Amino acid sequence: MITPVGMLLSFGLLSVVMKSLPVGTAYTVRTAIGAMGTFLVGVVILSGALSAILIIFGLVLMKIFISDLVRKRHK
C-alpha cells in the first residue's frame, strides 16, 4: 500500500516543482532522490553491503570526468 502512495506523491511533487524548474533538472533530482532512498532502504532495512557506496561513488566520478572530457573536446 505504501508504494502506490509514494508514487502518487512523487508525481504530484514533480508536477509542482516543474512549474519553477526545467523538466530535465526536475526529473534528474527526482531520480537521484529515488536512487538514494532505494540505497538507504537496502543498507539500513535490508542490511545490504556498503560496497554499493563504492559503486555509486564510482558512477558519480565517472560522470564528472566524462562531462569534463566532453567540454574539453568542444572547446
All heavy atoms as a GROMACS GRO file, in nm:
protein
  555
    1MET      N    1   0.082  -0.120   0.000
    1MET     CA    2   0.000   0.000   0.000
    1MET      C    3   0.086   0.126   0.000
    1MET      O    4   0.045   0.227  -0.052
    1MET     CB    5  -0.092  -0.005   0.122
    1MET     CG    6  -0.186   0.111   0.132
    1MET     SD    7  -0.300   0.105  -0.007
    1MET     CE    8  -0.384   0.256   0.015
    2ILE      N    9   0.205   0.117   0.058
    2ILE     CA   10   0.289   0.236   0.066
    2ILE      C   11   0.348   0.273  -0.071
    2ILE      O   12   0.371   0.391  -0.099
    2ILE     CB   13   0.400   0.219   0.171
    2ILE    CG1   14   0.464   0.353   0.202
    2ILE    CG2   15   0.504   0.120   0.127
    2ILE    CD1   16   0.552   0.351   0.324
    3THR      N   17   0.371   0.177  -0.158
    3THR     CA   18   0.429   0.206  -0.289
    3THR      C   19   0.339   0.292  -0.376
    3THR      O   20   0.386   0.393  -0.430
    3THR     CB   21   0.467   0.075  -0.362
    3THR    OG1   22   0.559   0.003  -0.282
    3THR    CG2   23   0.528   0.103  -0.497
    4PRO      N   24   0.212   0.259  -0.392
    4PRO     CA   25   0.126   0.347  -0.474
    4PRO      C   26   0.114   0.489  -0.416
    4PRO      O   27   0.112   0.586  -0.492
    4PRO     CB   28  -0.010   0.277  -0.473
    4PRO     CG   29   0.018   0.137  -0.438
    4PRO     CD   30   0.139   0.138  -0.352
    5VAL      N   31   0.110   0.500  -0.286
    5VAL     CA   32   0.103   0.632  -0.224
    5VAL      C   33   0.230   0.711  -0.253
    5VAL      O   34   0.227   0.829  -0.288
    5VAL     CB   35   0.078   0.620  -0.071
    5VAL    CG1   36   0.090   0.755  -0.002
    5VAL    CG2   37  -0.057   0.558  -0.044
    6GLY      N   38   0.345   0.645  -0.241
    6GLY     CA   39   0.473   0.709  -0.271
    6GLY      C   40   0.483   0.752  -0.416
    6GLY      O   41   0.535   0.861  -0.446
    7MET      N   42   0.433   0.669  -0.506
    7MET     CA   43   0.436   0.704  -0.648
    7MET      C   44   0.349   0.824  -0.677
    7MET      O   45   0.390   0.916  -0.750
    7MET     CB   46   0.392   0.584  -0.732
    7MET     CG   47   0.492   0.470  -0.733
    7MET     SD   48   0.432   0.322  -0.815
    7MET     CE   49   0.408   0.380  -0.981
    8LEU      N   50   0.230   0.827  -0.622
    8LEU     CA   51   0.140   0.941  -0.643
    8LEU      C   52   0.200   1.069  -0.584
    8LEU      O   53   0.194   1.175  -0.646
    8LEU     CB   54   0.003   0.913  -0.583
    8LEU     CG   55  -0.082   0.810  -0.656
    8LEU    CD1   56  -0.209   0.780  -0.578
    8LEU    CD2   57  -0.116   0.861  -0.795
    9LEU      N   58   0.256   1.058  -0.467
    9LEU     CA   59   0.320   1.173  -0.404
    9LEU      C   60   0.438   1.222  -0.488
    9LEU      O   61   0.456   1.342  -0.509
    9LEU     CB   62   0.367   1.137  -0.263
    9LEU     CG   63   0.430   1.248  -0.181
    9LEU    CD1   64   0.328   1.356  -0.152
    9LEU    CD2   65   0.483   1.192  -0.051
   10SER      N   66   0.516   1.128  -0.541
   10SER     CA   67   0.631   1.163  -0.623
   10SER      C   68   0.589   1.238  -0.749
   10SER      O   69   0.646   1.342  -0.783
   10SER     CB   70   0.707   1.036  -0.660
   10SER     OG   71   0.810   1.064  -0.751
   11PHE      N   72   0.488   1.186  -0.819
   11PHE     CA   73   0.441   1.253  -0.941
   11PHE      C   74   0.377   1.388  -0.909
   11PHE      O   75   0.394   1.485  -0.983
   11PHE     CB   76   0.343   1.165  -1.017
   11PHE     CG   77   0.410   1.054  -1.093
   11PHE    CD1   78   0.387   0.923  -1.059
   11PHE    CD2   79   0.498   1.082  -1.197
   11PHE    CE1   80   0.449   0.821  -1.128
   11PHE    CE2   81   0.560   0.981  -1.266
   11PHE     CZ   82   0.536   0.849  -1.232
   12GLY      N   83   0.304   1.395  -0.800
   12GLY     CA   84   0.242   1.522  -0.760
   12GLY      C   85   0.346   1.629  -0.730
   12GLY      O   86   0.336   1.743  -0.776
   13LEU      N   87   0.448   1.591  -0.653
   13LEU     CA   88   0.553   1.687  -0.620
   13LEU      C   89   0.636   1.724  -0.744
   13LEU      O   90   0.679   1.839  -0.758
   13LEU     CB   91   0.643   1.632  -0.510
   13LEU     CG   92   0.577   1.619  -0.372
   13LEU    CD1   93   0.671   1.550  -0.274
   13LEU    CD2   94   0.536   1.755  -0.320
   14LEU      N   95   0.655   1.628  -0.834
   14LEU     CA   96   0.728   1.657  -0.957
   14LEU      C   97   0.653   1.761  -1.040
   14LEU      O   98   0.714   1.855  -1.093
   14LEU     CB   99   0.749   1.530  -1.039
   14LEU     CG  100   0.822   1.547  -1.172
   14LEU    CD1  101   0.965   1.596  -1.150
   14LEU    CD2  102   0.821   1.416  -1.249
   15SER      N  103   0.522   1.750  -1.047
   15SER     CA  104   0.445   1.848  -1.125
   15SER      C  105   0.451   1.987  -1.062
   15SER      O  106   0.454   2.087  -1.132
   15SER     CB  107   0.300   1.802  -1.140
   15SER     OG  108   0.234   1.802  -1.015
   16VAL      N  109   0.457   1.994  -0.930
   16VAL     CA  110   0.469   2.123  -0.862
   16VAL      C  111   0.606   2.185  -0.890
   16VAL      O  112   0.617   2.304  -0.922
   16VAL     CB  113   0.446   2.108  -0.710
   16VAL    CG1  114   0.481   2.236  -0.636
   16VAL    CG2  115   0.302   2.068  -0.682
   17VAL      N  116   0.710   2.104  -0.880
   17VAL     CA  117   0.846   2.154  -0.898
   17VAL      C  118   0.870   2.198  -1.043
   17VAL      O  119   0.942   2.294  -1.069
   17VAL     CB  120   0.949   2.045  -0.857
   17VAL    CG1  121   1.089   2.082  -0.899
   17VAL    CG2  122   0.943   2.025  -0.707
   18MET      N  123   0.806   2.129  -1.139
   18MET     CA  124   0.826   2.162  -1.280
   18MET      C  125   0.770   2.299  -1.317
   18MET      O  126   0.801   2.351  -1.424
   18MET     CB  127   0.766   2.053  -1.369
   18MET     CG  128   0.852   1.930  -1.373
   18MET     SD  129   0.783   1.793  -1.468
   18MET     CE  130   0.725   1.868  -1.615
   19LYS      N  131   0.694   2.361  -1.229
   19LYS     CA  132   0.645   2.496  -1.256
   19LYS      C  133   0.757   2.599  -1.243
   19LYS      O  134   0.748   2.707  -1.300
   19LYS     CB  135   0.530   2.530  -1.161
   19LYS     CG  136   0.406   2.448  -1.188
   19LYS     CD  137   0.296   2.480  -1.090
   19LYS     CE  138   0.176   2.389  -1.116
   19LYS     NZ  139   0.071   2.409  -1.017
   20SER      N  140   0.863   2.564  -1.168
   20SER     CA  141   0.970   2.660  -1.149
   20SER      C  142   1.107   2.610  -1.197
   20SER      O  143   1.202   2.688  -1.201
   20SER     CB  144   0.981   2.699  -1.001
   20SER     OG  145   1.007   2.586  -0.922
   21LEU      N  146   1.119   2.484  -1.234
   21LEU     CA  147   1.246   2.428  -1.281
   21LEU      C  148   1.226   2.366  -1.419
   21LEU      O  149   1.117   2.319  -1.451
   21LEU     CB  150   1.297   2.320  -1.186
   21LEU     CG  151   1.353   2.362  -1.052
   21LEU    CD1  152   1.390   2.240  -0.970
   21LEU    CD2  153   1.474   2.451  -1.069
   22PRO      N  154   1.332   2.359  -1.499
   22PRO     CA  155   1.323   2.288  -1.627
   22PRO      C  156   1.296   2.140  -1.605
   22PRO      O  157   1.331   2.083  -1.500
   22PRO     CB  158   1.461   2.308  -1.690
   22PRO     CG  159   1.525   2.419  -1.616
   22PRO     CD  160   1.462   2.422  -1.480
   23VAL      N  161   1.236   2.077  -1.704
   23VAL     CA  162   1.198   1.936  -1.693
   23VAL      C  163   1.318   1.847  -1.663
   23VAL      O  164   1.313   1.760  -1.576
   23VAL     CB  165   1.128   1.889  -1.823
   23VAL    CG1  166   1.102   1.740  -1.819
   23VAL    CG2  167   1.001   1.964  -1.845
   24GLY      N  168   1.429   1.868  -1.734
   24GLY     CA  169   1.547   1.785  -1.715
   24GLY      C  170   1.603   1.792  -1.574
   24GLY      O  171   1.637   1.691  -1.514
   25THR      N  172   1.609   1.912  -1.520
   25THR     CA  173   1.660   1.930  -1.384
   25THR      C  174   1.568   1.866  -1.282
   25THR      O  175   1.612   1.795  -1.192
   25THR     CB  176   1.676   2.080  -1.353
   25THR    OG1  177   1.760   2.138  -1.450
   25THR    CG2  178   1.733   2.101  -1.215
   26ALA      N  179   1.438   1.891  -1.296
   26ALA     CA  180   1.341   1.835  -1.201
   26ALA      C  181   1.344   1.683  -1.203
   26ALA      O  182   1.344   1.618  -1.098
   26ALA     CB  183   1.201   1.886  -1.233
   27TYR      N  184   1.349   1.623  -1.322
   27TYR     CA  185   1.349   1.478  -1.333
   27TYR      C  186   1.479   1.418  -1.278
   27TYR      O  187   1.477   1.315  -1.212
   27TYR     CB  188   1.328   1.436  -1.478
   27TYR     CG  189   1.315   1.286  -1.493
   27TYR    CD1  190   1.199   1.222  -1.454
   27TYR    CD2  191   1.419   1.211  -1.543
   27TYR    CE1  192   1.186   1.084  -1.466
   27TYR    CE2  193   1.409   1.074  -1.554
   27TYR     CZ  194   1.292   1.012  -1.516
   27TYR     OH  195   1.281   0.876  -1.526
   28THR      N  196   1.590   1.485  -1.303
   28THR     CA  197   1.719   1.436  -1.254
   28THR      C  198   1.723   1.436  -1.102
   28THR      O  199   1.768   1.338  -1.040
   28THR     CB  200   1.833   1.523  -1.310
   28THR    OG1  201   1.828   1.518  -1.453
   28THR    CG2  202   1.968   1.474  -1.262
   29VAL      N  203   1.676   1.542  -1.041
   29VAL     CA  204   1.673   1.549  -0.895
   29VAL      C  205   1.580   1.444  -0.839
   29VAL      O  206   1.612   1.375  -0.741
   29VAL     CB  207   1.632   1.691  -0.848
   29VAL    CG1  208   1.606   1.694  -0.699
   29VAL    CG2  209   1.740   1.791  -0.886
   30ARG      N  210   1.463   1.426  -0.901
   30ARG     CA  211   1.368   1.323  -0.855
   30ARG      C  212   1.429   1.183  -0.865
   30ARG      O  213   1.416   1.101  -0.773
   30ARG     CB  214   1.241   1.330  -0.939
   30ARG     CG  215   1.140   1.225  -0.905
   30ARG     CD  216   1.017   1.244  -0.992
   30ARG     NE  217   0.932   1.128  -0.986
   30ARG     CZ  218   0.918   1.041  -1.084
   30ARG    NH1  219   0.980   1.060  -1.198
   30ARG    NH2  220   0.840   0.937  -1.071
   31THR      N  221   1.500   1.156  -0.972
   31THR     CA  222   1.564   1.027  -0.990
   31THR      C  223   1.674   1.005  -0.887
   31THR      O  224   1.688   0.895  -0.831
   31THR     CB  225   1.621   1.015  -1.132
   31THR    OG1  226   1.515   1.037  -1.225
   31THR    CG2  227   1.683   0.881  -1.156
   32ALA      N  228   1.753   1.109  -0.860
   32ALA     CA  229   1.860   1.098  -0.761
   32ALA      C  230   1.803   1.071  -0.622
   32ALA      O  231   1.857   0.989  -0.546
   32ALA     CB  232   1.944   1.225  -0.760
   33ILE      N  233   1.695   1.139  -0.587
   33ILE     CA  234   1.632   1.116  -0.457
   33ILE      C  235   1.581   0.972  -0.448
   33ILE      O  236   1.598   0.906  -0.346
   33ILE     CB  237   1.519   1.218  -0.433
   33ILE    CG1  238   1.579   1.358  -0.414
   33ILE    CG2  239   1.434   1.179  -0.312
   33ILE    CD1  240   1.474   1.469  -0.412
   34GLY      N  241   1.522   0.923  -0.555
   34GLY     CA  242   1.474   0.785  -0.556
   34GLY      C  243   1.587   0.684  -0.544
   34GLY      O  244   1.576   0.584  -0.473
   35ALA      N  245   1.698   0.710  -0.612
   35ALA     CA  246   1.812   0.619  -0.604
   35ALA      C  247   1.870   0.617  -0.463
   35ALA      O  248   1.904   0.510  -0.410
   35ALA     CB  249   1.919   0.661  -0.705
   36MET      N  250   1.883   0.734  -0.402
   36MET     CA  251   1.935   0.739  -0.265
   36MET      C  252   1.839   0.673  -0.167
   36MET      O  253   1.882   0.604  -0.074
   36MET     CB  254   1.962   0.884  -0.224
   36MET     CG  255   2.083   0.944  -0.291
   36MET     SD  256   2.235   0.849  -0.270
   36MET     CE  257   2.257   0.856  -0.095
   37GLY      N  258   1.711   0.692  -0.186
   37GLY     CA  259   1.612   0.626  -0.100
   37GLY      C  260   1.620   0.475  -0.111
   37GLY      O  261   1.617   0.403  -0.010
   38THR      N  262   1.632   0.426  -0.232
   38THR     CA  263   1.644   0.283  -0.254
   38THR      C  264   1.771   0.229  -0.190
   38THR      O  265   1.770   0.123  -0.125
   38THR     CB  266   1.645   0.252  -0.405
   38THR    OG1  267   1.525   0.304  -0.463
   38THR    CG2  268   1.655   0.103  -0.431
   39PHE      N  269   1.879   0.301  -0.205
   39PHE     CA  270   2.006   0.262  -0.144
   39PHE      C  271   1.994   0.257   0.008
   39PHE      O  272   2.038   0.160   0.073
   39PHE     CB  273   2.117   0.358  -0.186
   39PHE     CG  274   2.243   0.341  -0.109
   39PHE    CD1  275   2.324   0.233  -0.133
   39PHE    CD2  276   2.279   0.432  -0.012
   39PHE    CE1  277   2.442   0.216  -0.061
   39PHE    CE2  278   2.394   0.416   0.060
   39PHE     CZ  279   2.477   0.307   0.035
   40LEU      N  280   1.937   0.361   0.067
   40LEU     CA  281   1.924   0.365   0.214
   40LEU      C  282   1.836   0.253   0.267
   40LEU      O  283   1.867   0.193   0.370
   40LEU     CB  284   1.871   0.502   0.258
   40LEU     CG  285   1.968   0.617   0.240
   40LEU    CD1  286   1.900   0.750   0.274
   40LEU    CD2  287   2.092   0.597   0.325
   41VAL      N  288   1.727   0.223   0.198
   41VAL     CA  289   1.642   0.111   0.240
   41VAL      C  290   1.721  -0.019   0.232
   41VAL      O  291   1.714  -0.103   0.322
   41VAL     CB  292   1.513   0.104   0.154
   41VAL    CG1  293   1.441  -0.028   0.173
   41VAL    CG2  294   1.421   0.220   0.188
   42GLY      N  295   1.798  -0.036   0.126
   42GLY     CA  296   1.877  -0.157   0.110
   42GLY      C  297   1.981  -0.175   0.219
   42GLY      O  298   2.001  -0.285   0.270
   43VAL      N  299   2.047  -0.066   0.256
   43VAL     CA  300   2.153  -0.075   0.356
   43VAL      C  301   2.096  -0.082   0.497
   43VAL      O  302   2.135  -0.167   0.578
   43VAL     CB  303   2.251   0.044   0.344
   43VAL    CG1  304   2.347   0.048   0.460
   43VAL    CG2  305   2.328   0.034   0.214
   44VAL      N  306   2.002   0.005   0.530
   44VAL     CA  307   1.952   0.016   0.667
   44VAL      C  308   1.851  -0.094   0.700
   44VAL      O  309   1.866  -0.165   0.800
   44VAL     CB  310   1.888   0.155   0.691
   44VAL    CG1  311   1.825   0.164   0.828
   44VAL    CG2  312   1.992   0.264   0.674
   45ILE      N  313   1.751  -0.111   0.617
   45ILE     CA  314   1.644  -0.207   0.650
   45ILE      C  315   1.680  -0.349   0.609
   45ILE      O  316   1.657  -0.444   0.684
   45ILE     CB  317   1.512  -0.164   0.584
   45ILE    CG1  318   1.467  -0.030   0.644
   45ILE    CG2  319   1.404  -0.270   0.602
   45ILE    CD1  320   1.344   0.029   0.581
   46LEU      N  321   1.739  -0.365   0.492
   46LEU     CA  322   1.769  -0.500   0.442
   46LEU      C  323   1.912  -0.544   0.472
   46LEU      O  324   1.955  -0.649   0.425
   46LEU     CB  325   1.743  -0.504   0.290
   46LEU     CG  326   1.601  -0.469   0.248
   46LEU    CD1  327   1.591  -0.466   0.096
   46LEU    CD2  328   1.500  -0.565   0.308
   47SER      N  329   1.985  -0.465   0.547
   47SER     CA  330   2.124  -0.496   0.586
   47SER      C  331   2.212  -0.527   0.466
   47SER      O  332   2.290  -0.623   0.468
   47SER     CB  333   2.126  -0.612   0.685
   47SER     OG  334   2.052  -0.581   0.799
   48GLY      N  335   2.201  -0.445   0.364
   48GLY     CA  336   2.283  -0.463   0.244
   48GLY      C  337   2.427  -0.424   0.270
   48GLY      O  338   2.461  -0.357   0.366
   49ALA      N  339   2.512  -0.467   0.181
   49ALA     CA  340   2.655  -0.437   0.194
   49ALA      C  341   2.682  -0.291   0.159
   49ALA      O  342   2.616  -0.233   0.074
   49ALA     CB  343   2.735  -0.528   0.103
   50LEU      N  344   2.778  -0.233   0.225
   50LEU     CA  345   2.814  -0.095   0.197
   50LEU      C  346   2.899  -0.081   0.071
   50LEU      O  347   2.938   0.029   0.035
   50LEU     CB  348   2.888  -0.034   0.317
   50LEU     CG  349   2.802  -0.008   0.439
   50LEU    CD1  350   2.887   0.047   0.553
   50LEU    CD2  351   2.689   0.088   0.408
   51SER      N  352   2.928  -0.191   0.006
   51SER     CA  353   3.004  -0.182  -0.119
   51SER      C  354   2.925  -0.106  -0.225
   51SER      O  355   2.983  -0.057  -0.321
   51SER     CB  356   3.042  -0.321  -0.169
   51SER     OG  357   2.926  -0.394  -0.199
   52ALA      N  358   2.794  -0.096  -0.207
   52ALA     CA  359   2.713  -0.018  -0.300
   52ALA      C  360   2.754   0.128  -0.299
   52ALA      O  361   2.743   0.197  -0.400
   52ALA     CB  362   2.565  -0.034  -0.265
   53ILE      N  363   2.802   0.176  -0.186
   53ILE     CA  364   2.850   0.315  -0.178
   53ILE      C  365   2.965   0.335  -0.277
   53ILE      O  366   2.972   0.437  -0.345
   53ILE     CB  367   2.895   0.350  -0.036
   53ILE    CG1  368   2.776   0.359   0.056
   53ILE    CG2  369   2.974   0.481  -0.033
   53ILE    CD1  370   2.811   0.385   0.200
   54LEU      N  371   3.053   0.238  -0.284
   54LEU     CA  372   3.165   0.248  -0.376
   54LEU      C  373   3.118   0.249  -0.521
   54LEU      O  374   3.173   0.320  -0.605
   54LEU     CB  375   3.263   0.134  -0.352
   54LEU     CG  376   3.329   0.134  -0.214
   54LEU    CD1  377   3.416   0.010  -0.199
   54LEU    CD2  378   3.409   0.260  -0.193
   55ILE      N  379   3.014   0.173  -0.552
   55ILE     CA  380   2.960   0.172  -0.687
   55ILE      C  381   2.901   0.308  -0.721
   55ILE      O  382   2.928   0.364  -0.828
   55ILE     CB  383   2.853   0.061  -0.701
   55ILE    CG1  384   2.918  -0.076  -0.687
   55ILE    CG2  385   2.780   0.073  -0.834
   55ILE    CD1  386   2.820  -0.190  -0.677
   56ILE      N  387   2.822   0.364  -0.631
   56ILE     CA  388   2.762   0.495  -0.654
   56ILE      C  389   2.871   0.602  -0.667
   56ILE      O  390   2.866   0.687  -0.757
   56ILE     CB  391   2.662   0.530  -0.542
   56ILE    CG1  392   2.543   0.436  -0.549
   56ILE    CG2  393   2.618   0.675  -0.552
   56ILE    CD1  394   2.449   0.448  -0.432
   57PHE      N  395   2.970   0.599  -0.578
   57PHE     CA  396   3.079   0.695  -0.583
   57PHE      C  397   3.153   0.684  -0.716
   57PHE      O  398   3.187   0.785  -0.779
   57PHE     CB  399   3.174   0.671  -0.465
   57PHE     CG  400   3.284   0.772  -0.454
   57PHE    CD1  401   3.257   0.903  -0.422
   57PHE    CD2  402   3.415   0.733  -0.475
   57PHE    CE1  403   3.359   0.996  -0.413
   57PHE    CE2  404   3.518   0.824  -0.466
   57PHE     CZ  405   3.490   0.957  -0.434
   58GLY      N  406   3.176   0.563  -0.763
   58GLY     CA  407   3.242   0.543  -0.891
   58GLY      C  408   3.161   0.597  -1.007
   58GLY      O  409   3.216   0.659  -1.099
   59LEU      N  410   3.030   0.578  -1.005
   59LEU     CA  411   2.944   0.630  -1.111
   59LEU      C  412   2.945   0.782  -1.112
   59LEU      O  413   2.948   0.845  -1.219
   59LEU     CB  414   2.801   0.578  -1.094
   59LEU     CG  415   2.782   0.430  -1.123
   59LEU    CD1  416   2.641   0.387  -1.084
   59LEU    CD2  417   2.808   0.401  -1.270
   60VAL      N  418   2.942   0.843  -0.994
   60VAL     CA  419   2.946   0.989  -0.986
   60VAL      C  420   3.078   1.042  -1.041
   60VAL      O  421   3.080   1.137  -1.121
   60VAL     CB  422   2.923   1.037  -0.841
   60VAL    CG1  423   2.952   1.185  -0.826
   60VAL    CG2  424   2.782   1.005  -0.796
   61LEU      N  425   3.188   0.981  -1.002
   61LEU     CA  426   3.318   1.024  -1.053
   61LEU      C  427   3.327   1.006  -1.204
   61LEU      O  428   3.380   1.092  -1.275
   61LEU     CB  429   3.431   0.947  -0.984
   61LEU     CG  430   3.461   0.986  -0.841
   61LEU    CD1  431   3.569   0.896  -0.784
   61LEU    CD2  432   3.504   1.131  -0.833
   62MET      N  433   3.274   0.895  -1.254
   62MET     CA  434   3.276   0.871  -1.398
   62MET      C  435   3.198   0.979  -1.471
   62MET      O  436   3.243   1.032  -1.573
   62MET     CB  437   3.218   0.733  -1.429
   62MET     CG  438   3.225   0.696  -1.574
   62MET     SD  439   3.169   0.529  -1.608
   62MET     CE  440   2.996   0.540  -1.566
   63LYS      N  441   3.082   1.015  -1.420
   63LYS     CA  442   3.000   1.119  -1.481
   63LYS      C  443   3.074   1.253  -1.482
   63LYS      O  444   3.073   1.326  -1.582
   63LYS     CB  445   2.867   1.132  -1.405
   63LYS     CG  446   2.781   1.246  -1.449
   63LYS     CD  447   2.733   1.231  -1.590
   63LYS     CE  448   2.639   1.345  -1.625
   63LYS     NZ  449   2.622   1.360  -1.766
   64ILE      N  450   3.141   1.286  -1.373
   64ILE     CA  451   3.215   1.412  -1.364
   64ILE      C  452   3.327   1.415  -1.467
   64ILE      O  453   3.343   1.514  -1.540
   64ILE     CB  454   3.270   1.433  -1.222
   64ILE    CG1  455   3.156   1.461  -1.125
   64ILE    CG2  456   3.372   1.546  -1.219
   64ILE    CD1  457   3.197   1.457  -0.979
   65PHE      N  458   3.405   1.308  -1.476
   65PHE     CA  459   3.518   1.306  -1.568
   65PHE      C  460   3.473   1.301  -1.713
   65PHE      O  461   3.534   1.363  -1.800
   65PHE     CB  462   3.612   1.190  -1.536
   65PHE     CG  463   3.693   1.213  -1.413
   65PHE    CD1  464   3.679   1.132  -1.302
   65PHE    CD2  465   3.781   1.319  -1.406
   65PHE    CE1  466   3.753   1.154  -1.187
   65PHE    CE2  467   3.856   1.344  -1.291
   65PHE     CZ  468   3.841   1.261  -1.182
   66ILE      N  469   3.365   1.230  -1.743
   66ILE     CA  470   3.315   1.226  -1.881
   66ILE      C  471   3.265   1.364  -1.922
   66ILE      O  472   3.291   1.410  -2.032
   66ILE     CB  473   3.205   1.119  -1.896
   66ILE    CG1  474   3.269   0.980  -1.891
   66ILE    CG2  475   3.128   1.137  -2.025
   66ILE    CD1  476   3.170   0.867  -1.891
   67SER      N  477   3.193   1.432  -1.832
   67SER     CA  478   3.146   1.567  -1.862
   67SER      C  479   3.263   1.661  -1.888
   67SER      O  480   3.259   1.743  -1.979
   67SER     CB  481   3.062   1.621  -1.747
   67SER     OG  482   2.946   1.544  -1.730
   68ASP      N  483   3.369   1.647  -1.810
   68ASP     CA  484   3.488   1.729  -1.828
   68ASP      C  485   3.553   1.702  -1.962
   68ASP      O  486   3.594   1.794  -2.034
   68ASP     CB  487   3.585   1.704  -1.714
   68ASP     CG  488   3.701   1.800  -1.715
   68ASP    OD1  489   3.677   1.922  -1.730
   68ASP    OD2  490   3.816   1.756  -1.697
   69LEU      N  491   3.563   1.576  -2.002
   69LEU     CA  492   3.623   1.542  -2.130
   69LEU      C  493   3.540   1.596  -2.246
   69LEU      O  494   3.594   1.645  -2.345
   69LEU     CB  495   3.637   1.390  -2.143
   69LEU     CG  496   3.745   1.324  -2.057
   69LEU    CD1  497   3.735   1.173  -2.068
   69LEU    CD2  498   3.883   1.372  -2.099
   70VAL      N  499   3.409   1.587  -2.235
   70VAL     CA  500   3.322   1.637  -2.342
   70VAL      C  501   3.337   1.786  -2.357
   70VAL      O  502   3.346   1.839  -2.468
   70VAL     CB  503   3.174   1.598  -2.314
   70VAL    CG1  504   3.080   1.671  -2.407
   70VAL    CG2  505   3.157   1.448  -2.327
   71ARG      N  506   3.344   1.859  -2.244
   71ARG     CA  507   3.362   2.005  -2.250
   71ARG      C  508   3.495   2.041  -2.315
   71ARG      O  509   3.504   2.134  -2.393
   71ARG     CB  510   3.354   2.065  -2.110
   71ARG     CG  511   3.212   2.099  -2.073
   71ARG     CD  512   3.207   2.174  -1.941
   71ARG     NE  513   3.184   2.071  -1.837
   71ARG     CZ  514   3.254   2.059  -1.726
   71ARG    NH1  515   3.348   2.144  -1.698
   71ARG    NH2  516   3.229   1.964  -1.641
   72LYS      N  517   3.601   1.966  -2.285
   72LYS     CA  518   3.732   1.995  -2.342
   72LYS      C  519   3.735   1.971  -2.492
   72LYS      O  520   3.802   2.042  -2.566
   72LYS     CB  521   3.840   1.911  -2.272
   72LYS     CG  522   3.872   1.960  -2.134
   72LYS     CD  523   3.980   1.875  -2.070
   72LYS     CE  524   4.010   1.924  -1.928
   72LYS     NZ  525   4.110   1.840  -1.863
   73ARG      N  526   3.662   1.870  -2.539
   73ARG     CA  527   3.660   1.840  -2.682
   73ARG      C  528   3.585   1.946  -2.762
   73ARG      O  529   3.612   1.968  -2.878
   73ARG     CB  530   3.596   1.703  -2.709
   73ARG     CG  531   3.688   1.592  -2.674
   73ARG     CD  532   3.628   1.461  -2.719
   73ARG     NE  533   3.719   1.353  -2.688
   73ARG     CZ  534   3.695   1.227  -2.714
   73ARG    NH1  535   3.581   1.194  -2.772
   73ARG    NH2  536   3.782   1.135  -2.684
   74HIS      N  537   3.485   2.009  -2.700
   74HIS     CA  538   3.403   2.106  -2.772
   74HIS      C  539   3.460   2.247  -2.767
   74HIS      O  540   3.400   2.338  -2.821
   74HIS     CB  541   3.260   2.105  -2.718
   74HIS     CG  542   3.186   1.980  -2.753
   74HIS    ND1  543   3.145   1.953  -2.882
   74HIS    CD2  544   3.147   1.875  -2.680
   74HIS    CE1  545   3.084   1.836  -2.884
   74HIS    NE2  546   3.084   1.787  -2.763
   75LYS      N  547   3.574   2.265  -2.704
   75LYS     CA  548   3.634   2.399  -2.698
   75LYS      C  549   3.710   2.432  -2.824
   75LYS      O  550   3.756   2.359  -2.898
   75LYS     CB  551   3.729   2.410  -2.577
   75LYS     CG  552   3.653   2.426  -2.450
   75LYS     CD  553   3.750   2.452  -2.338
   75LYS     CE  554   3.673   2.477  -2.209
   75LYS     NZ  555   3.760   2.506  -2.099
   0.00000   0.00000   0.00000
